[in-house]
Amino acid sequence: MPRLSLLLRKEAAWPSWNQRRSYQEVVPLKIEWRFSEGSAEPLPRLARELVEMGVDVIVSSPTEPTLAAKRVIGLRRERPLW
């Protein structure tokens, strides 16, 4: 099963838990959620955690989570960063 990860600053940036759950029931996809609760400080740790888990795709938003993920991935292009 493909593993998608979401790296976001706030949980409110993504649909409610009920919407997430129904989406996962329809699409055969494992989603790893990571939120930094509005702070940029934990983003590098959260991004590193996702990379070490071996997720297939990292989706991030806005700029700070994206930059944190890019720094962790570095020049390796094993996982798409969207």
C-alpha positions as CSV (number, residue, x, y, z in Angstrom):
1,M,0.0,0.0,0.0
2,P,1.5,3.4,-0.9
3,R,2.4,5.7,2.0
4,L,1.7,9.4,1.6
5,S,2.8,11.9,4.3
6,L,1.5,15.4,5.1
7,L,3.8,17.9,6.8
8,L,1.8,20.9,7.8
9,R,2.1,23.8,10.3
10,K,-1.5,23.5,11.6
11,E,-4.0,20.8,11.7
12,A,-6.7,23.2,10.6
13,A,-4.9,23.3,7.2
14,W,-6.3,19.9,6.4
15,P,-9.9,18.5,6.4
16,S,-11.5,17.3,9.6
17,W,-10.8,13.9,11.1
18,N,-14.0,12.5,9.7
19,Q,-13.2,13.7,6.2
20,R,-9.7,12.2,6.4
21,R,-11.0,8.9,7.6
22,S,-13.6,8.6,4.9
23,Y,-11.0,9.4,2.3
24,Q,-8.7,6.7,3.6
25,E,-11.6,4.2,3.4
26,V,-12.1,4.9,-0.3
27,V,-8.5,5.2,-1.4
28,P,-6.1,2.3,-0.6
29,L,-3.4,4.6,0.9
30,K,-1.7,4.9,4.2
31,I,-1.4,8.5,5.3
32,E,1.1,9.7,7.9
33,W,0.0,13.0,9.4
34,R,2.5,15.4,11.0
35,F,1.6,18.9,12.3
36,S,3.9,21.3,14.1
37,E,1.1,23.1,15.9
38,G,1.9,26.5,14.3
39,S,5.6,26.4,15.3
40,A,8.5,26.1,12.9
41,E,10.8,24.6,15.5
42,P,9.6,20.9,15.3
43,L,9.5,20.9,11.5
44,P,13.0,19.5,10.8
45,R,12.4,16.7,13.4
46,L,9.0,15.9,11.9
47,A,10.4,15.9,8.3
48,R,13.3,13.6,9.3
49,E,10.9,11.2,11.0
50,L,8.8,11.0,7.8
51,V,12.0,10.4,5.7
52,E,13.2,7.7,8.1
53,M,9.8,6.0,7.9
54,G,10.3,5.6,4.2
55,V,7.1,7.3,3.0
56,D,6.6,7.3,-0.7
57,V,5.6,11.0,-1.0
58,I,5.9,14.0,1.2
59,V,3.2,16.7,0.7
60,S,3.9,19.9,2.6
61,S,2.5,23.4,3.0
62,P,3.1,26.3,3.4
63,T,6.8,27.3,2.8
64,E,8.4,26.5,6.1
65,P,7.3,22.8,6.2
66,T,8.4,22.5,2.5
67,L,11.9,23.9,3.2
68,A,12.3,21.7,6.3
69,A,11.5,18.6,4.2
70,K,13.8,19.7,1.4
71,R,16.7,20.2,3.9
72,V,16.1,16.7,5.3
73,I,15.9,15.1,1.9
74,G,18.9,17.1,0.7
75,L,20.0,16.1,-2.8
76,R,18.5,12.7,-2.6
77,R,15.5,12.4,-4.9
78,E,14.1,9.1,-3.7
79,R,10.8,10.7,-2.6
80,P,8.8,13.3,-4.5
81,L,8.3,16.5,-2.6
82,W,5.0,18.2,-3.6
